[in-house]
Amino acid sequence: MKNFTRFESKGLTESLLKLAKIYKREPWRDHELGKGRRLGAVFLNPSLRTRNSLQIAADHLGLSMQEMNMSRDSWALEMSEGAIMNADKAEHIREAAGVMGAYFDFLAIRCFPNLVDKEADQSDDVLKQFQKYSKLPTVSLESASRHPLQSLADLMTISEHSKKDQPKVVLTWAPHVKAIPHAVAHSFAEWTLGMDMDLTITQPKGYELSDEFTQGAKISYNQEEAIADADFVYVKNWSAFQEYGHTPKVDEDWLLKESQLQKLAPEAKIMHCLPVRRNVELADELLDGDRSLVLHQAKNRIFTAQAVLATLLKQPTSIKV
């Protein structure tokens, strides 16, 4: 594994999950693995779970981590090739990432889509420019198209709480007050389908996700039909993908309720990546009830991140000249 930016293979995922479960039992077992190595963590967007879980994971491995909030701690970056930099951008990504390549052994990047330019977002241009000019192994802390660390923690949570070898997993759209990126939903679909899981995706018409990520999933426009007999229900909002970044009007009530689950999926567990808008995306009764796995998912972010970092640390290194 040279980078961690997307689902690569079932075998690698199984290896990472196995290691993450070991670290959950013995978090300090490899406390000197990262000694003398440096991780640069670049945040172009806000973060709570990703930032803190990565820091704890790095600490467990003895890996020195330097955080950079690019909107506050650094110069505004110009990303365009051939730009005439006579406006508000003070430094080009070529120099900024090049310097990071000289300072660090690994980079971790968090960047969101603009939800305006679909082609640029789906190409993950910002993430790829950091990789290109730093020439370092890179971990995605969420990009415009994917959130692999979240998905790996989600799979770990499902494996810990599943009573079946092949549970029924449902990804359901939920209401929100604004346009939300597709990264978590696309990534969850990519990883669960990559692991040959039984996935159903349900959303209102107009909110279909990209076929690139959902090929092989069952698709439903009826939430109640979709969640019938579900073992895990992953609740998440996303904006329209075809009418990119828009939020078509939805007349039906898509806020999931305990009464629906009691009737249709009495054993179902509830998942959400957080942050969550209470009583908009998910009702208090579900978040605070015994079904909720949201804090388990958040805790598992530590150990899956640790497994990823440890795997990168164990790769052969090249000496920079």
C-alpha positions as a printed Julia matrix, in Angstrom:
321×3 Matrix{Float64}:
   0.0     0.0     0.0
   1.71    3.19   -1.21
  -1.2     5.56   -0.5
  -4.53    5.33    1.27
  -7.06    7.26   -0.77
  -9.67    4.7    -1.91
 -10.75    1.06   -1.73
  -8.02   -1.09   -3.28
  -8.82   -4.73   -2.6
 -10.73   -7.1    -0.36
  -7.48   -8.67    0.82
  -5.93   -5.36    1.88
  -9.15   -4.33    3.64
  -9.29   -7.59    5.57
  -5.66   -7.08    6.62
  -6.34   -3.51    7.78
  -9.43   -4.56    9.74
  -7.55   -7.38   11.43
  -4.78   -5.01   12.45
  -7.27   -2.36   13.63
  -8.92   -4.88   15.95
  -5.53   -5.81   17.4
  -4.79   -2.13   18.05
  -8.17   -1.72   19.72
  -7.11   -4.35   22.25
  -3.47   -3.21   22.47
  -3.18    0.38   21.22
   0.43    0.88   22.4
   1.89   -2.4    21.13
   3.8    -0.64   18.29
   4.55    2.55   20.18
   8.01    2.93   18.62
   7.1     2.01   15.03
   6.92    5.66   13.97
   9.88    6.9    15.99
  11.88    9.45   13.99
   9.17    9.78   11.28
   6.96   12.82   10.59
   3.36   13.09    9.37
   2.09   16.38    7.94
  -1.68   16.64    8.34
  -3.17   19.3     6.05
  -6.7    20.49    6.76
  -8.4    22.63    4.13
 -11.74   22.06    5.86
 -13.07   21.65    9.43
 -12.64   18.4    11.31
 -13.33   16.9    14.74
 -13.22   13.08   14.54
 -10.73   12.86   11.68
  -8.28   15.31   13.25
  -8.38   13.86   16.76
  -8.48   10.19   15.81
  -5.5    10.68   13.5
  -3.53   12.45   16.23
  -4.27    9.69   18.76
  -3.39    7.01   16.21
  -0.08    8.76   15.46
   0.66    9.06   19.19
   0.04    5.33   19.67
   2.7     4.64   17.04
   5.24    7.19   18.25
   4.77    9.12   15.0
   5.32   12.88   15.13
   2.33   14.71   13.61
   2.21   18.36   12.56
  -1.23   19.84   11.85
  -1.72   22.65    9.35
  -5.02   24.5     9.0
  -4.47   26.02    5.59
  -7.17   28.68    5.99
  -5.56   29.96    9.2
  -1.98   28.73    9.63
  -0.6    29.17    6.13
  -0.72   31.25    2.96
  -3.75   30.95    0.72
  -2.9    28.42   -1.99
  -3.18   28.84   -5.74
  -4.04   25.53   -7.42
  -4.26   26.56  -11.07
  -1.46   25.87  -13.52
  -0.11   28.93  -15.3
  -1.84   31.3   -12.88
  -0.85   34.96  -12.77
  -0.82   35.36   -9.01
  -1.82   39.0    -8.67
  -4.92   38.44   -6.52
  -5.47   36.94   -3.05
  -3.41   33.72   -3.4
   0.11   34.11   -1.98
   1.65   30.68   -2.62
   1.33   28.05   -5.33
   0.65   24.41   -4.57
   3.89   23.5    -6.4
   6.06   25.22   -3.8
   3.85   24.54   -0.77
   3.58   20.79   -1.39
   7.21   20.66   -2.48
   8.28   22.12    0.85
   6.07   19.62    2.69
   7.8    16.87    0.75
  11.11   18.04    2.19
   9.79   18.35    5.76
   7.69   15.19    6.18
   7.72   11.46    5.51
   3.95   11.22    4.91
   1.1    13.59    4.13
  -2.54   13.38    5.17
  -4.93   15.69    3.3
  -8.51   16.79    4.02
 -10.3    18.7     1.27
 -13.96   19.04    0.3
 -15.71   19.54   -3.06
 -17.05   22.89   -4.17
 -20.26   21.19   -5.44
 -20.11   23.43   -8.5
 -17.54   21.88  -10.86
 -18.43   18.19  -10.98
 -15.5    17.19  -13.17
 -12.92   18.88  -10.95
 -14.47   17.46   -7.78
 -14.64   13.9    -9.05
 -11.06   14.04  -10.34
  -9.86   14.84   -6.78
  -7.62   17.49   -8.28
  -6.57   19.08   -4.96
  -5.58   15.76   -3.37
  -3.69   14.71   -6.48
  -1.75   17.98   -6.65
  -0.51   17.49   -3.08
   0.56   13.97   -4.03
   2.21   15.1    -7.26
   4.3    17.94   -5.86
   5.13   16.49   -2.44
   6.03   13.05   -3.84
   5.05   11.56   -0.48
   2.85    8.62    0.53
  -0.57   10.15    1.14
  -3.57    9.42    3.34
  -6.93   10.89    2.38
  -8.69   12.44    5.38
 -11.68   12.96    3.06
 -11.51   14.25   -0.46
 -14.02   15.66   -2.91
 -15.07   12.14   -3.92
 -14.28    9.74   -1.04
 -13.82    9.35    2.72
 -11.86    6.07    3.03
 -10.92    6.34    6.72
 -14.6     6.75    7.63
 -15.56    3.77    5.47
 -12.9     1.54    7.01
 -14.17    2.41   10.51
 -17.74    1.74    9.32
 -16.76   -1.75    8.13
 -15.02   -2.44   11.43
 -18.16   -1.37   13.31
 -20.39   -3.61   11.18
 -18.06   -6.59   11.66
 -18.06   -6.1    15.44
 -21.85   -5.91   15.74
 -23.08   -8.26   13.03
 -24.83  -11.47   14.0
 -24.73  -12.76   10.42
 -22.04  -13.63    7.92
 -23.93  -11.61    5.28
 -25.97   -8.87    6.98
 -28.38   -6.68    5.06
 -26.94   -3.16    4.97
 -29.04   -0.17    3.92
 -27.75    3.28    3.06
 -30.62    5.73    3.32
 -30.8     9.37    2.3
 -31.92   11.76    5.04
 -33.07   15.39    5.02
 -30.67   18.3     5.61
 -30.75   22.08    5.62
 -28.11   22.55    2.91
 -26.29   20.82    0.05
 -23.98   18.1     1.38
 -21.12   16.34   -0.5
 -21.34   12.76   -1.76
 -17.98   11.57   -0.41
 -19.23    9.58    2.6
 -22.11    7.95    0.72
 -19.99    7.11   -2.34
 -17.17    5.78   -0.19
 -19.47    3.66    1.98
 -20.96    2.11   -1.16
 -17.52    1.53   -2.69
 -16.16   -0.24    0.41
 -19.21   -2.34    1.27
 -19.64   -3.5    -2.33
 -15.9    -4.09   -2.6
 -16.24   -6.45    0.35
 -19.15   -8.26   -1.37
 -21.7    -7.06    1.18
 -25.47   -7.0     0.62
 -26.1    -3.26    0.11
 -29.37   -1.48   -0.6
 -29.39    2.27   -1.3
 -32.59    4.21   -0.91
 -33.18    7.85   -1.82
 -35.83   10.16   -3.3
 -35.91   10.6    -7.07
 -33.31   13.14   -8.13
 -30.81   12.06   -5.47
 -29.31    9.07   -7.28
 -25.61    8.55   -6.55
 -22.91    7.91   -9.17
 -23.0     4.55  -10.93
 -19.22    4.44  -10.54
 -19.68    3.75   -6.83
 -23.05    1.98   -6.66
 -22.78   -0.71   -9.34
 -23.98   -3.92   -7.71
 -26.18   -2.31   -5.04
 -29.95   -2.66   -4.93
 -31.56    0.75   -5.54
 -34.93    1.74   -4.07
 -37.01    4.91   -3.97
 -39.17    3.54   -1.15
 -37.45    3.84    2.23
 -39.78    1.47    4.07
 -39.39   -1.27    1.46
 -35.63   -0.79    1.51
 -35.2    -1.05    5.28
 -37.41   -4.12    5.72
 -35.37   -6.83    7.51
 -32.25   -4.63    7.56
 -29.46   -5.41   10.0
 -27.68   -2.06    9.64
 -29.16    1.24    8.47
 -26.62    3.92    7.58
 -28.32    7.31    7.61
 -26.7    10.08    5.55
 -27.66   13.13    3.53
 -26.22   14.0     0.14
 -27.1    16.5    -2.57
 -28.05   15.59   -6.13
 -25.26   14.08   -8.21
 -26.71   14.33  -11.72
 -28.02   17.87  -11.16
 -24.76   18.43   -9.38
 -24.89   20.06   -5.95
 -28.58   20.92   -6.18
 -31.2    19.94   -3.61
 -34.4    18.98   -5.42
 -37.57   19.38   -3.38
 -38.69   16.25   -1.51
 -42.34   16.06   -0.47
 -42.17   12.71    1.34
 -41.08   12.36    4.97
 -37.6    10.75    4.92
 -36.8    11.27    8.61
 -36.4     7.73    9.91
 -38.43    6.85   13.02
 -38.24    4.19   15.72
 -41.8     3.1    14.89
 -40.71    2.21   11.33
 -37.84    0.1    12.57
 -39.92   -1.62   15.21
 -42.31   -2.72   12.47
 -39.91   -3.4     9.59
 -36.46   -4.1    11.04
 -36.67   -4.73   14.78
 -33.01   -5.82   15.08
 -31.54   -3.03   12.94
 -28.62   -0.94   14.17
 -28.32    2.74   13.22
 -25.14    4.27   11.82
 -24.1     7.82   10.93
 -20.65    9.29   10.28
 -21.27   12.46   12.36
 -21.68   15.37   12.7
 -25.44   14.9    12.66
 -28.23   17.47   12.8
 -30.56   16.11   15.46
 -34.22   15.85   14.52
 -33.4    16.84   10.95
 -31.28   13.9     9.78
 -31.89   11.61   12.72
 -34.36   11.76   15.6
 -33.22   11.9    19.21
 -34.98    8.59   19.9
 -32.69    6.78   17.44
 -29.47    8.6    18.25
 -29.9     8.08   21.99
 -31.38    4.59   21.82
 -29.82    1.14   21.98
 -29.77    0.89   18.2
 -27.23    3.65   17.78
 -23.66    2.75   16.77
 -22.52    6.31   16.03
 -20.11    6.53   18.98
 -18.73    3.08   18.2
 -18.0     4.28   14.66
 -16.28    7.38   16.01
 -14.12    5.39   18.42
 -13.13    2.94   15.71
 -11.77    5.86   13.69
  -8.73    5.78   16.01
  -7.81    2.16   15.4
  -8.5     2.04   11.68
  -6.36    5.17   11.24
  -3.67    3.49   13.33
  -3.8     0.4    11.11
  -3.43    2.54    8.0
  -0.5     4.53    9.4
   1.23    1.4    10.67
   0.89   -0.27    7.28
   2.44    2.76    5.58
   5.22    2.91    8.16
   6.14   -0.71    7.48
   6.64   -0.05    3.75
  10.23    0.22    2.5
  11.37    3.83    2.39
  13.46    5.53   -0.23
  16.22    7.93    0.76
  15.67   11.42   -0.62
  18.69   13.06   -2.22
